[in-house]
Each structure stands twice: as structure tokens, then as C-alpha cells.
Amino acid sequence: MDYRVILIENNRLMLERLSSVIKGAAGFELAARYQQPGDALGQGAVFKPNLILLDIDDRANLQFIPSFTQTFPAAALLCISSHWNANDSSHVVRAGAKGYLIKPFTAEELGEAVDTFGKSGMAVSSDVMAFFSPKGKSGKTTLIANLALSLARKSGESVAIIDADLQFGDMAVFFNLAPQSTIVEAVRDVKFLSPITLNAYFQEVNDNLRVLCGTKKPDYAELVDIKPFNDMVRMAQSLFRYILIDLPAGFNPISVAASEIAKTTYLVAMVSGGFELQHMQRALDVFRAWPDCEQRVKTIFTRVEPCNADMQEKLGLVLGYPVAAVIPNEYLLVSAAANNGRMAMDNDPNNPLAINIARLADSIIGQRRGKVR
């Protein structure tokens, strides 16, 4: 698709610079350019644009967003700014813009912005889910990988995994990825990024699923600071409808920060000997400091046999807290799938593990759609 672009940029030097980029971009034609949004609204219809780039460094221009969407209903509106601001991002999308692009941009970044935001638009809201285990070997990473795949397929929306198990994350192994960039680089660079440029740090699994891989060496964990990590997650919320964060076992600054950002924190434990219930109870005691703990914190047990509603209720009674989901013991299936570079959901979608994970995905999608309505 070719784009006829109207560019509105108050700064004359920037106007010239961006005009040159648009003229040199394959598939883009600079139909008109203006310094004032009022002039574009009054004169731009004759050019029949299908893409409008509106400068919002001048805060007064924010008020014109609804007018542009009404005057040019067939055109995608992208706001352009010299820096990223999460609050502005939410505001412009709610006002009717499709997305947010940092200037000066390259022809490649303009193309990526149109591809990313042109159809569905930037995410107005994003469900962030943090997955925490009181102790290791809980089956958490297996659950996240297969759940993300199920969410992407069932919802048809954009899903991301952030591997924040900084020392021993192995999400790249699960998906057979060889990342050039990891969470270390994304957090390091976030102050220079926009959603479009951040997207390149995520590795593509399929059209709707991407992964931000964990550190390449355990000692790189100390390079991930809390504030830029938080900023990176908030920026990722503009790209993805669902974000699943894989956290290290036990409480540490990253797991606490991610849980505070998340809409839902899932506590995951494997049933194998009885101590797991005590560990889950102790973890819940920490989260009960939140006044909305019961709404935000959910529990999941893996390797549950028999894996049925009665056992789920029984575990909840012993725990003294509702259990959101139970996952059966399918170690051989998971191992066979992993050895073939596949997900358990792919090997046999009708096996008990896939069915229970699909049921959890349906619940998450249903909650979101109910909230959106």
C-alpha cells in the first residue's frame, strides 16, 4: 500500500528534515506539509491523504487530534514527538491517534510504525501478568511459553514474553531463539527508544508472539536496574495486548517491581511433596499487604494429579486461598516437544496439559474482553 502523507511540524528545520525522509521512503509520498494544524485541517482534504503525521511537541496540538480523525476518517494519524512519554501515549490513542513516533525518524522506522500501528493501532490498555514462584523447578517457564502461544492464537492479538529471570532465564531455549539483543540491552537503551525501536529488541516467534530474551550470562543480571526496567515494561504496553513476565524464584527487586506493575501476579508452584503448599502460603502472606490482593494475586499449581476440579478445590481449601488453575503432569510430553524445538501445545492440542492451559487462556481473554466492554 502506498501512503499519501500530510506532515504537520512546527519547527522549520525539523519540517525540512522529516520532509526529506518521507520523500526518500519507498511507498510514501509527501502530499503536503504544514507548520500549523489549523492550516492542514482547512486545506488538506484536497490531497486525499491516508497518513497524517502530527507534531505534539507543541502541547496545543493535542486538542486537534479529534478534528483530524473526523476530517480525515480514511487516514491513519500518528503523533510525532521528540521524546517518549507514557502518559502522552495513552492520551493520544484515546483521542483517536493510531500511534506515536519519535522524531527524527528514519524511512525504515516510518515504515515499521505504519506496519505496526496502521491497522490495529497502538494498545490503549495492556494486560501485564507477572509469573512468580516461591522456589525453583515449578514448571513456570513451561507454563508461560505455552500460555503465551495459546493467548496469541486464541485472541489474535499481540502477545509478548519478557524473560526477567535475569540469571537463569531460558525462554530463548524454549523457542529455539538466538537473540542479538536481550533484556540487558533493552533496559540499557530504553531512554533512547520509542515503541517502534523497542519492538526490534523482541524476537519474533510468530505473527502475534514475540519474546524479549533473558541475559546471556548470569553476571549480566546486575546490569538491569529497576527504574529503566519499569520504563521498558510501560513502553512495551503500547505494543502488546498481553505481556507475560517470567520472574526468578524468590523475592528480589525485579520480582517485586514487576509484580507491582502487573495487573495480575500468578504464584506458581509444583505439587511434588507437600512443602510447596507451605511455600505458597508464605508467599501469599507477603502479597496480602496489598489491599486488593485477592483481585491481583492468583495461584497456579503444576504437576497436579488427578488434575480435575475436585483437586483444584481441595488445594484451595488446604491453602486457604482460591486456586486459579491446575496443570497436569505431562513431563514426557513437554520434554519430547522441547527436544524437537516445539511447544507442548503444538505436539498434541488435545492432551490434558494443552487443554488446561487453553482453559486458562480463555479465562484471561474473557476477563479482558469483559473489562473492555
Buried (B, 14 or more C-beta within 10 A) or exposed (E): EEBBBBBBBBBEEBBEBBBEBBEEBEEBBBBBBBBEBEEBBEEBEEBEBBBBBBBBBBEEBBEBBEBBBEBBEEBBBBBBBEEBEEEBBBBBBEBBBBBBBBBEBEBEBBBBBBEBBBEEBBBEEBBBBBBBBBBEEBBBBBBBBBBBBBBBBBBEBBBBBBBBBBBBBBBBBBBEBEBEBBBBBBBBBBEEBBBBBBBBBBBEBEEBBBBBBBBEEEEBBEBBBEEBBBBBBBBBBBBBBBBBBBBBBEBEEBBBBBBEBBBBBBBBBBBEEEEBBEBBBEBBEBBEEBEEBEEBBBBBBBBBEEBBEEBBEBBBEEBEBEBBBBBBBBEEBBEBBBEEEBBBBEBBBEBBBBBBBBEBBBEBBEEBEEEEE
